[in-house]
Amino acid sequence: MKRILLGLSLTILMLSCSSVTDIKGTEWIGVEKDKNTSIVFNDSTCEIYKRFETGHVDTIKALYIVNKDTISFAPFDEFVTIGSKLIIAKKELKESKSGNVVFKYKER
């Protein structure tokens, strides 16, 4: 009985670890209303770039956590909030609340 429980536990553990998506080193370009925004994911941080019509580029650096297929953000600046979580769907990132595609994977 103990071996069966151990085997089931190991199987569940392997399945849960295998569902974590690795996005390190990727870049994503915004679509539609976010077309002037891009995100670059580094090791444990990401950089969010917003380009304005004036040519000025603003950058927000944030910690990110990937849980299965959901990306959560924690900005470095305590006065800045990123309210949306993103869902990884193949080569797209979708807003978790609306399900709308907001970023597409940039091929290098």
C-alpha positions in Angstrom: 0.0 0.0 0.0 2.9 2.4 0.9 4.5 1.7 -2.5 1.3 2.5 -4.4 0.8 5.8 -2.5 4.5 6.7 -3.1 4.1 5.9 -6.8 1.0 8.0 -7.1 2.6 10.8 -5.2 5.7 10.8 -7.5 3.5 10.7 -10.6 1.4 13.7 -9.4 4.6 15.6 -8.6 6.1 15.0 -12.0 2.9 16.0 -13.8 2.6 19.2 -11.8 6.3 20.2 -12.4 6.1 19.4 -16.1 3.2 21.9 -16.6 5.3 24.9 -15.7 6.0 26.9 -18.8 9.5 28.4 -19.3 9.4 31.9 -20.8 12.8 33.1 -19.8 14.6 34.9 -22.6 11.5 35.6 -24.7 10.1 38.8 -26.0 6.4 39.6 -26.6 4.9 42.4 -28.7 1.6 44.1 -27.9 -1.4 43.9 -30.2 -4.3 46.3 -30.8 -4.5 48.8 -27.9 -1.1 47.6 -26.5 0.7 47.8 -29.8 3.2 50.2 -28.5 4.1 47.9 -25.5 6.5 45.0 -25.4 7.7 42.7 -22.6 11.1 41.0 -22.3 11.3 38.1 -19.8 14.7 37.6 -18.2 15.7 35.1 -15.4 13.4 36.3 -12.6 12.6 39.8 -13.8 11.0 41.3 -16.8 11.1 44.7 -18.5 7.9 46.2 -19.9 8.6 48.9 -22.5 6.0 51.5 -23.6 6.8 53.6 -26.6 5.0 56.9 -26.9 4.2 58.9 -30.1 6.9 61.4 -29.1 9.5 58.7 -29.4 10.0 58.5 -25.6 10.2 54.9 -24.2 9.2 54.3 -20.6 10.3 51.1 -18.8 8.9 49.3 -15.9 10.9 46.5 -14.3 9.0 43.8 -12.5 9.4 40.4 -10.9 7.3 37.7 -12.5 6.1 34.3 -11.4 4.8 31.6 -13.7 2.3 29.2 -12.1 1.4 26.6 -14.7 0.2 28.8 -17.6 -0.4 32.1 -15.7 2.1 34.9 -15.3 1.8 37.2 -12.3 3.7 40.5 -11.8 5.2 42.2 -8.8 6.5 45.7 -9.7 9.8 46.9 -8.1 8.3 50.4 -7.5 5.7 50.1 -4.7 3.6 52.9 -6.3 3.2 51.1 -9.6 0.7 48.3 -10.0 0.2 45.8 -12.8 -3.3 44.6 -12.2 -3.5 42.0 -14.9 -2.4 38.4 -14.9 -1.5 36.9 -18.3 -2.3 33.4 -19.6 0.2 31.7 -21.8 -1.6 30.2 -24.9 1.1 28.9 -27.3 2.5 32.0 -29.0 0.1 34.5 -27.4 -0.5 36.0 -24.0 -4.1 36.6 -23.0 -5.5 38.7 -20.2 -6.8 36.4 -17.5 -10.0 38.4 -16.9 -11.2 39.1 -20.4 -9.4 36.3 -22.4 -8.4 38.9 -25.0 -5.0 38.4 -26.7 -2.8 41.3 -25.7 0.8 40.1 -26.7 2.2 37.9 -29.4 5.5 36.1 -29.3 8.3 37.9 -31.2 10.3 35.5 -33.4 14.0 36.2 -33.3 
